[in-house]
Amino acid sequence: MKPKLLDLFCKAGGASVGYARAGFEVEGVDIEPQPNYPFKFYQADALTFPLEGYDAYAASPPCQDDSIATQKWKNRGYVYPQLIEPTRQMLIKTGKPYAIENVTGAKRRLNNPILLCGLTFGLKVVRHRWFEVEPFILSPGHSSRQCHGAVTRQIAINDPAGHGMPGHTYRALTVAGHGGNSQSFRWQDWKEAMGIDWMTKQELTQAIPPAYTEYIGKYLIQAL
């Protein structure tokens, strides 16, 4: 029987798929409907969802307070919740392995985080994300020179769900290629770059490449 992992704040399941590839039976929780989520899903508040019955946990708390994209709204007084600390305390109490993911701006809020980059895994996407992992694991390595040398292009997609300032947020996805024309990227390129083919454009802008969590998931299983 496979060990069970609960993915909190799961969105459309980019991280969940990686944990499944690592060998977990995965279930997801998100406060919003996720019709494209590929595993068993619970629409609920991740901070109050019962945690019993799982062997490991993953969480991607909303990152708006630490995102560059929302800075202008914060300057206007808009307040975003800080959910990393309450999430951590909740997971520590389980006494089981866990991983918490977030953006670069939230690095200071994470304990001994490691950086993962798409180029490290052979993906054509930069998509830097930081992970606090318990028990601690080593980073697979990261070349800043490789990132700076990549040809990149960003796309902005209106976010009607209001993940920044309601009704006015634009999310960016940076895809990287080497030696090509950055203007030649197509929508198919974005999907292939992330290693994700089941999401809408909007879902993709918030997703974590499964390769990241497959790497982490293998260590979480070893810790069981």
Order of alpha helices (4+ residues) and beta strands (2+ residues): beta-alpha-beta-beta-beta-alpha-alpha-beta-beta-beta-alpha-beta-beta-alpha-alpha-alpha
